[in-house]
Amino acid sequence: MNLSILFFEALIYSSLATKNLLSQYFDVTGFSSTEIGILMAVLPVVSVISSPLWFRLSSRFGHDKIYYIVSLSSAFLIWPIFVTKGFATTLFMMILLSFFFSAVVPLGDSIIINKLKSSGGRFDRVRLFGTIGFAITSLVLSRLVGFSFFWLFAASATVLSISSLFVRPKTGDLEVENLHHTSGKGSILQLAMMTVGMFFGVTLNSFHNSFIAVYTREKGMDSSVVGMVFAITALSEIPFLLFADRIIEKIGSMRILLFGMIVIGVRMILISYATNEVLLYLVEFSHGLTYILMYYSLFHFIHYELSGKSLMVAQSLFWVVRSGMTFIVGSIGGGIVIDLWSVTFAFRFFGIVGVVSSAVMIIFYIRVRRRKNALI
């Protein structure tokens, strides 16, 4: 497999790790939970509009050209957030940054999946390097932010700038999605069910990422714990990613997604009872059976079960839901719940909602399967 693809994937997910740690920076700066929720929700809110726009532009001018623009712009625009201190000014700069940064991971993965479809490579092994890049960045920054949060912004700007070196924007060189490579056997009903399932599941994950810094601070844990948590969650994804494609082929995308939904609900509840670092780390290892299962199963279904216009629409919908609406509910809703009650209550509440939602989804899936079998 081309090493440049692996390094490129590692870099774009390293940038995502730096974005997640912004919640800790905002907490240390002194913003309230509601303000942190709003600031962390800016990127997903903006991505609802910006993601479809960037995908349309990339289909016209080429994925590489547009990625070059959004990555370098993000590397430049991350710095004003470090300089500004007021909430209103920080909010404005987050909106400006988010317009470009929201396209980094979606376009980066699109570039990679197009190359893999041409060469016949496996995305699970490539996505594994994204997880490794995320974990290493989180682990290193968990120590560096103890000295200064300058290193968080320096790391973000560096990985974004270097990642732009792995794309080669050329005039007239359009990298168009291969619409005929997939089988097209996937149904719109299954797409809708999986999208709804991912929405509920990833909403809990976005809440976790936005407020784990608040939780650890209120429990009296060291500032390095947040980075360690993100490193642990990333490393816990590795076992699944080693065999992701084969697991999905044997078990099915829908069952994998539903299992991830159940576990993430239980995980949120268990976190609310973790009163020290050791207990928290043990619970966080269960992340490998949550987000990555939901993300990868739907991503795999879209790119390998759909074709034609369904593929194009589903791809945009995937990133709007995954990077947009889930973080809006998780960040803003979570911040309000924390300010009204407590961060412990919020983790427990979101966990219960997750378990109930997964139970409803499973019942609905079983009924759909029975009706389908009855018609055969």
C-alpha positions as CSV (number, residue, x, y, z in Angstrom):
1,M,0.0,0.0,0.0
2,N,1.2,3.5,-0.8
3,L,2.9,5.0,2.3
4,S,1.9,8.5,1.4
5,I,-1.8,7.6,1.8
6,L,-1.1,6.2,5.3
7,F,0.8,9.3,6.4
8,F,-1.9,11.5,4.9
9,E,-4.6,9.7,6.8
10,A,-2.6,9.9,10.1
11,L,-2.2,13.7,9.6
12,I,-5.8,14.6,9.0
13,Y,-6.9,12.7,12.1
14,S,-4.0,14.3,14.1
15,S,-5.7,17.6,13.2
16,L,-9.0,16.2,14.5
17,A,-7.2,15.3,17.8
18,T,-6.1,19.0,18.3
19,K,-9.7,20.1,17.6
20,N,-11.1,17.9,20.4
21,L,-8.6,19.3,22.9
22,L,-9.9,22.8,22.3
23,S,-12.7,22.0,24.8
24,Q,-10.0,21.7,27.5
25,Y,-8.4,25.0,26.4
26,F,-11.8,26.7,26.6
27,D,-12.4,25.2,30.1
28,V,-9.1,26.4,31.4
29,T,-9.7,29.9,29.9
30,G,-12.7,30.2,32.1
31,F,-15.7,29.8,29.8
32,S,-18.9,28.3,31.3
33,S,-20.2,24.8,30.2
34,T,-22.8,26.5,28.1
35,E,-20.2,28.7,26.4
36,I,-17.9,25.7,25.8
37,G,-20.8,23.8,24.3
38,I,-21.6,26.7,22.0
39,L,-18.0,27.1,20.9
40,M,-17.5,23.3,20.3
41,A,-20.8,23.3,18.4
42,V,-19.7,26.0,16.0
43,L,-17.8,23.6,13.8
44,P,-20.7,21.2,13.3
45,V,-23.2,24.0,12.9
46,V,-21.1,25.6,10.2
47,S,-20.3,22.2,8.6
48,V,-24.1,21.7,7.9
49,I,-23.7,24.5,5.3
50,S,-20.0,24.3,4.4
51,S,-19.6,20.5,3.9
52,P,-22.1,20.3,0.9
53,L,-20.5,23.5,-0.5
54,W,-17.0,22.2,-0.4
55,F,-18.1,18.8,-1.9
56,R,-19.7,20.7,-4.8
57,L,-16.6,22.8,-5.3
58,S,-14.4,19.7,-5.2
59,S,-16.5,17.9,-7.8
60,R,-16.0,20.9,-10.1
61,F,-12.3,21.8,-9.3
62,G,-11.0,18.6,-7.9
63,H,-10.7,17.2,-4.4
64,D,-6.9,18.0,-4.2
65,K,-7.3,21.7,-5.0
66,I,-10.0,22.2,-2.5
67,Y,-8.2,20.3,0.2
68,Y,-5.1,22.4,-0.3
69,I,-7.2,25.5,0.3
70,V,-9.0,24.3,3.4
71,S,-6.0,22.8,5.1
72,L,-3.7,25.8,4.7
73,S,-6.5,28.2,5.6
74,S,-7.2,26.2,8.8
75,A,-3.5,26.2,9.7
76,F,-3.5,30.0,9.6
77,L,-6.9,30.7,11.2
78,I,-6.3,28.5,14.3
79,W,-3.9,31.1,15.8
80,P,-6.4,34.0,16.4
81,I,-8.3,31.7,18.8
82,F,-5.2,31.4,20.9
83,V,-4.7,35.2,20.9
84,T,-8.3,36.3,21.6
85,K,-9.8,35.9,25.1
86,G,-13.4,37.2,25.1
87,F,-16.3,34.9,24.3
88,A,-17.8,37.0,21.4
89,T,-14.4,37.3,19.7
90,T,-13.6,33.7,20.2
91,L,-17.0,32.7,18.8
92,F,-16.4,34.8,15.7
93,M,-12.9,33.3,15.1
94,M,-14.3,29.7,15.6
95,I,-17.0,30.4,13.0
96,L,-14.3,31.6,10.5
97,L,-12.0,28.6,11.3
98,S,-14.8,26.1,11.1
99,F,-15.8,27.2,7.6
100,F,-12.5,25.8,6.3
101,F,-11.6,23.1,9.0
102,S,-15.0,21.4,8.6
103,A,-13.9,20.1,5.2
104,V,-10.5,18.7,6.2
105,V,-11.5,15.2,7.3
106,P,-14.4,14.7,4.8
107,L,-12.3,15.8,1.8
108,G,-9.2,14.0,3.1
109,D,-11.1,10.7,3.4
110,S,-12.8,11.2,0.0
111,I,-9.4,11.6,-1.6
112,I,-8.2,8.4,0.0
113,I,-11.3,6.3,-0.8
114,N,-11.2,7.4,-4.4
115,K,-7.5,6.2,-4.7
116,L,-8.4,3.0,-2.9
117,K,-11.3,2.2,-5.3
118,S,-8.9,2.6,-8.2
119,S,-6.2,0.4,-6.7
120,G,-8.4,-2.1,-4.9
121,G,-6.9,-1.3,-1.4
122,R,-8.7,-1.8,1.9
123,F,-9.9,1.3,3.8
124,D,-9.9,-0.4,7.2
125,R,-6.1,-0.6,7.2
126,V,-5.8,3.0,6.1
127,R,-8.3,4.2,8.7
128,L,-6.1,2.4,11.3
129,F,-3.4,4.9,10.6
130,G,-5.8,7.7,11.2
131,T,-6.5,6.3,14.6
132,I,-2.8,5.9,15.3
133,G,-2.2,9.6,14.3
134,F,-5.0,10.7,16.5
135,A,-3.7,8.6,19.5
136,I,-0.1,9.8,19.2
137,T,-1.1,13.5,18.9
138,S,-3.4,13.2,21.9
139,L,-0.8,11.4,24.0
140,V,2.0,13.9,23.2
141,L,-0.3,16.9,23.8
142,S,-1.5,15.5,27.1
143,R,1.9,16.3,28.4
144,L,2.7,19.5,26.4
145,V,-0.5,21.4,27.4
146,G,0.6,21.0,31.0
147,F,3.4,23.5,30.1
148,S,1.5,25.7,27.8
149,F,-1.6,25.5,25.5
150,F,0.6,27.2,22.8
151,W,1.7,23.6,21.8
152,L,-1.9,22.7,21.1
153,F,-2.2,25.4,18.4
154,A,1.3,24.8,17.1
155,A,0.6,21.1,16.6
156,S,-2.7,21.9,14.9
157,A,-1.1,24.4,12.5
158,T,1.8,22.0,11.8
159,V,-0.1,18.8,10.9
160,L,-2.5,20.8,8.7
161,S,0.3,22.4,6.8
162,I,2.2,19.2,6.4
163,S,-0.9,17.3,5.2
164,S,-1.3,19.8,2.3
165,L,2.1,18.6,1.0
166,F,0.5,15.1,0.3
167,V,-2.0,16.5,-2.3
168,R,-1.0,17.7,-5.8
169,P,-3.5,20.2,-7.1
170,K,-3.1,20.3,-10.9
171,T,-5.0,22.2,-13.5
172,G,-7.7,20.1,-15.1
173,D,-6.9,17.1,-12.9
174,L,-10.3,16.3,-11.4
175,E,-10.7,13.4,-9.0
176,V,-14.3,12.4,-9.5
177,E,-16.0,9.8,-7.3
178,N,-16.2,6.4,-9.0
179,L,-19.9,6.0,-9.3
180,H,-19.9,2.6,-10.9
181,H,-17.5,0.7,-8.7
182,T,-20.0,-0.1,-6.0
183,S,-22.6,-2.8,-6.2
184,G,-25.6,-0.6,-5.6
185,K,-27.5,-3.3,-3.7
186,G,-27.9,-1.3,-0.6
187,S,-31.5,0.0,0.2
188,I,-32.5,3.6,1.0
189,L,-34.4,2.2,4.0
190,Q,-31.3,0.7,5.5
191,L,-29.4,3.9,4.8
192,A,-32.1,5.9,6.7
193,M,-32.1,3.5,9.6
194,M,-28.3,3.5,9.9
195,T,-28.1,7.3,9.6
196,V,-30.6,7.6,12.5
197,G,-28.7,5.1,14.5
198,M,-25.4,6.9,14.0
199,F,-27.0,10.2,14.9
200,F,-28.0,9.0,18.3
201,G,-24.7,7.2,18.9
202,V,-22.3,9.8,17.7
203,T,-24.3,12.5,19.6
204,L,-23.2,10.8,22.8
205,N,-19.6,10.7,21.6
206,S,-19.7,14.4,20.7
207,F,-21.0,15.2,24.2
208,H,-18.2,13.1,25.7
209,N,-15.5,14.9,23.6
210,S,-16.9,18.3,24.5
211,F,-17.2,17.9,28.2
212,I,-14.7,15.2,29.4
213,A,-12.4,18.1,30.3
214,V,-15.1,19.6,32.5
215,Y,-15.8,16.2,34.1
216,T,-12.1,15.4,34.9
217,R,-11.5,19.0,36.3
218,E,-14.6,18.7,38.6
219,K,-13.4,15.3,39.8
220,G,-10.0,16.8,40.7
221,M,-8.0,14.9,38.1
222,D,-4.7,16.1,36.5
223,S,-4.9,18.3,33.4
224,S,-3.0,15.5,31.5
225,V,-5.9,13.1,31.9
226,V,-7.9,14.6,29.0
227,G,-5.2,14.0,26.4
228,M,-4.6,10.5,27.9
229,V,-8.4,9.8,27.5
230,F,-8.3,10.7,23.9
231,A,-5.2,8.6,23.3
232,I,-6.8,5.6,25.0
233,T,-10.0,5.9,23.0
234,A,-8.1,6.1,19.8
235,L,-5.9,3.1,20.6
236,S,-9.0,1.1,21.6
237,E,-10.2,1.3,18.0
238,I,-7.2,-0.6,16.6
239,P,-8.4,-4.2,17.2
240,F,-11.6,-3.5,15.3
241,L,-9.9,-1.7,12.4
242,L,-7.5,-4.6,11.8
243,F,-10.4,-6.7,10.7
244,A,-13.2,-4.2,10.0
245,D,-14.0,-5.2,6.5
246,R,-14.1,-8.9,7.2
247,I,-16.2,-8.4,10.4
248,I,-18.8,-6.3,8.5
249,E,-18.9,-8.9,5.7
250,K,-19.7,-11.7,8.2
251,I,-22.0,-9.8,10.7
252,G,-23.5,-7.0,8.6
253,S,-23.2,-3.2,8.8
254,M,-26.6,-2.8,10.6
255,R,-25.8,-5.2,13.4
256,I,-22.4,-3.7,13.9
257,L,-23.9,-0.2,14.2
258,L,-26.6,-1.3,16.6
259,F,-24.1,-3.0,18.9
260,G,-22.0,0.2,18.9
261,M,-25.1,2.2,20.0
262,I,-25.7,-0.1,23.0
263,V,-22.2,0.0,24.2
264,I,-21.8,3.8,24.0
265,G,-24.9,4.3,26.1
266,V,-23.5,2.0,28.8
267,R,-20.1,3.7,28.5
268,M,-21.6,7.1,29.3
269,I,-23.3,5.7,32.4
270,L,-20.1,4.1,33.6
271,I,-18.1,7.3,33.2
272,S,-20.5,9.0,35.6
273,Y,-19.4,6.6,38.3
274,A,-15.6,6.9,37.5
275,T,-14.2,9.0,40.3
276,N,-10.5,8.6,39.7
277,E,-8.1,8.3,36.8
278,V,-7.8,4.5,36.9
279,L,-11.5,3.8,36.7
280,L,-11.9,6.4,34.0
281,Y,-9.2,4.9,31.9
282,L,-10.7,1.4,32.2
283,V,-14.1,2.6,31.1
284,E,-12.6,4.6,28.2
285,F,-11.1,1.4,26.7
286,S,-14.7,0.4,25.8
287,H,-14.7,3.2,23.2
288,G,-13.3,0.8,20.7
289,L,-16.7,-0.9,20.6
290,T,-18.7,2.3,20.1
291,Y,-18.0,5.2,17.8
292,I,-15.7,3.5,15.3
293,L,-18.3,0.7,14.8
294,M,-21.0,3.2,14.0
295,Y,-18.8,5.4,11.9
296,Y,-17.1,2.7,9.9
297,S,-20.2,0.5,9.4
298,L,-22.2,3.4,7.8
299,F,-19.1,4.7,5.9
300,H,-18.5,1.2,4.5
301,F,-22.2,0.8,3.6
302,I,-22.3,4.1,1.7
303,H,-19.1,3.6,-0.3
304,Y,-19.5,-0.2,-1.0
305,E,-23.2,-0.8,-1.1
306,L,-24.5,2.3,-2.9
307,S,-23.8,3.7,-6.3
308,G,-24.8,6.6,-8.7
309,K,-26.7,9.5,-7.3
310,S,-27.5,7.6,-4.1
311,L,-23.8,7.5,-3.3
312,M,-23.3,11.2,-3.8
313,V,-26.3,12.2,-1.7
314,A,-25.5,9.7,1.1
315,Q,-21.9,10.9,1.2
316,S,-22.9,14.5,1.9
317,L,-25.6,13.3,4.4
318,F,-23.1,11.2,6.2
319,W,-20.8,14.2,6.9
320,V,-23.6,16.5,7.7
321,V,-24.9,14.1,10.4
322,R,-21.6,12.9,11.6
323,S,-19.8,16.2,11.9
324,G,-22.9,18.5,12.1
325,M,-26.1,17.7,13.8
326,T,-24.6,15.2,16.3
327,F,-22.2,17.8,17.7
328,I,-24.9,20.4,17.8
329,V,-27.1,18.3,20.0
330,G,-24.2,16.8,22.0
331,S,-22.3,20.1,22.6
332,I,-25.1,22.7,23.1
333,G,-27.6,20.3,24.7
334,G,-24.9,18.9,26.9
335,G,-23.7,22.3,28.1
336,I,-27.2,23.4,29.0
337,V,-27.8,20.1,31.0
338,I,-24.5,20.6,32.9
339,D,-25.3,24.2,33.8
340,L,-28.8,23.3,35.0
341,W,-27.8,20.2,37.0
342,S,-24.2,18.8,37.0
343,V,-21.6,17.2,34.7
344,T,-22.1,13.8,36.5
345,F,-25.9,14.0,35.9
346,A,-25.4,14.9,32.3
347,F,-23.1,11.9,31.5
348,R,-25.6,9.6,33.3
349,F,-28.6,11.2,31.5
350,F,-27.0,11.0,28.0
351,G,-26.1,7.4,28.7
352,I,-29.7,6.4,29.6
353,V,-31.0,8.2,26.5
354,G,-28.4,6.2,24.5
355,V,-29.5,2.9,25.9
356,V,-33.2,3.6,25.4
357,S,-32.5,4.8,21.8
358,S,-30.6,1.7,21.0
359,A,-33.3,-0.5,22.3
360,V,-35.9,1.3,20.2
361,M,-33.7,1.0,17.1
362,I,-33.2,-2.8,17.7
363,I,-36.9,-3.4,18.1
364,F,-37.6,-1.4,14.9
365,Y,-34.8,-3.3,13.0
366,I,-36.2,-6.7,14.1
367,R,-39.7,-5.8,12.9
368,V,-38.4,-4.6,9.6
369,R,-36.4,-7.9,9.1
370,R,-39.5,-9.9,10.0
371,R,-41.7,-8.1,7.5
372,K,-39.0,-8.5,4.8
373,N,-38.7,-12.2,5.5
374,A,-42.5,-12.6,5.4
375,L,-42.6,-11.1,1.9
376,I,-40.0,-13.6,0.6
